[in-house]
Amino acid sequence: MESPTYLDEYEQLVTRMSSPRVMIDNKGCSNATRIMIDSARKHGILLEAIQVLTDLNLSIKKAYICSDGRWCMDVFHVTDLNGNKLTDSILGCIEQSLETVHYGRSKSIKAPTALELTGTDRVGLLSEVFAVLSNHSCNVVNAKVWTHNGRVASLIHVKDYDSGSPIEDTNKLDMVGSMLRSVLKGDNDIQSAKTSVSLAVTLHTERRLHQLMLADRDYERDEACDEATPVVSVRNYVEKDYSIVYIQCKDRNKLTFDVVCTLTDMDYVVFHATVNVSNDTASLEFFIRHMDGLPIKSEAERQRVILCLQAAIERRASQGVRLELSVDDRKGLLADVMRTFRENGLNVTSAEISTTMGRALNVFYVTDAIGGPVDPKIIESVREKVGLSNLRVEELRLRKVEPKNMFSSLGSLMRRMIKS
């Protein structure tokens, strides 16, 4: 039985009203492209919009977030990763991509099997992980690995090496999962190692990594903060029942995503926010409440928010030498490369692994066994074993940023906007 015409028209009206309205201005700002998103407010909508922008490799230089009742107006000043205004080719993708915030992303029917791993980080761990997968004919299609504060989290997508299909044999998956847990646990794992298997992962990979590390409590610190630790402060704005979160740190790609992702997964709602990047220093300020409608209620909660945000920023901060591997893919490739790293005392602090058209395109950041700089002679020895033309090296240069005064004039502007 067909629905009445007026119901179809009503549904179309609701869809139009709730769909994001995107406006792009590439002329009004001399050094950035301005993107304005007007949308109905719902939990997580800000994160989804920022996720779209970062997935398009856009760098957020300024942002103004404001929600009024049931509506949100978000303004982003963005560039490409080289600091240039956007070209017509990318402008054509932005509006279409932002529609996924409302309509959702299409699900892949033949998605690879996803393995989620968390455990204690140590030298040679990835060598053992990929050896287990290789020995059981699990072909790694793509993977991301993060390490922080002595913990490691990874999301690995695999297919059966022979058939090229997702692995659905539950006995095989149980055996692989059990072996990986043993590898991750090691000999002195204070916290429990965890593995899980999914045949239908639709959550954003990097958001899932944040969730895994947050659940693993990687934010707990034994030592005092040093100069490199991001500056994070939290205080309550009693007049308006907000908690104000202020962050200052070195700017880097996807910084805003990492912060908003963590606030969202901790069940906080962002009502107003500003982001400003100047001379490689990022200043971010958020006016938040918990989903129960209340600001932060205790000192313990305040400290937890600070620690969790510091951890979220630090997880992606790449440490060490960047190694780029580009070579024809083959069975056991990752296991062999990781074994070479381990035999030469290299510790992998982060990794991004992908395969395209039968070619492996992998990026690793490595330090020595205790987290220090790697001897260039060792790097050259590793390159000779892996293949000089296959493994490129780039020294990672880290710069310190002196913190500025807390609660800058940018925050004062936001408070005036809220009062008005």
Sequence and secondary structure as in RCSB ss.txt:
>XXXX:A:sequence
MESPTYLDEYEQLVTRMSSPRVMIDNKGCSNATRIMIDSARKHGILLEAIQVLTDLNLSIKKAYICSDGRWCMDV
FHVTDLNGNKLTDSILGCIEQSLETVHYGRSKSIKAPTALELTGTDRVGLLSEVFAVLSNHSCNVVNAKVWTHNG
RVASLIHVKDYDSGSPIEDTNKLDMVGSMLRSVLKGDNDIQSAKTSVSLAVTLHTERRLHQLMLADRDYERDEAC
DEATPVVSVRNYVEKDYSIVYIQCKDRNKLTFDVVCTLTDMDYVVFHATVNVSNDTASLEFFIRHMDGLPIKSEA
ERQRVILCLQAAIERRASQGVRLELSVDDRKGLLADVMRTFRENGLNVTSAEISTTMGRALNVFYVTDAIGGPVD
PKIIESVREKVGLSNLRVEELRLRKVEPKNMFSSLGSLMRRMIKS
>XXXX:A:secstr
    HHHHHHHHHHHHHHS EEEEESSSSSSSEEEEEEEE  TTHHHHHHHHHHHTTEEEEEEEEEEETTEEEEE
EEEEETTS    HHHHHHHHHHHTHHHH     TT  EEEEEEEE  TTHHHHHHHHHHHTTEEEEEEEEEEETT
EEEEEEEEEETTT S    HHHHHHHHHHHHHHHH SS SS  EEEEES   S HHHHHHHHHHHTTTT  SS  
 TTS EEEEEEEGGGTEEEEEEEEE  TTHHHHHHHHHHHTTEEEEEEEEEEETTEEEEEEEEEETTS    SHH
HHHHHHHHHHHHHHHT   SEEEEEEEE  TTHHHHHHHHHHHTT EEEEEEEEEETTEEEEEEEEE TTSS   
HHHHHHHHHHH TTTEEEEE          SS HHHHHHHHHHH 
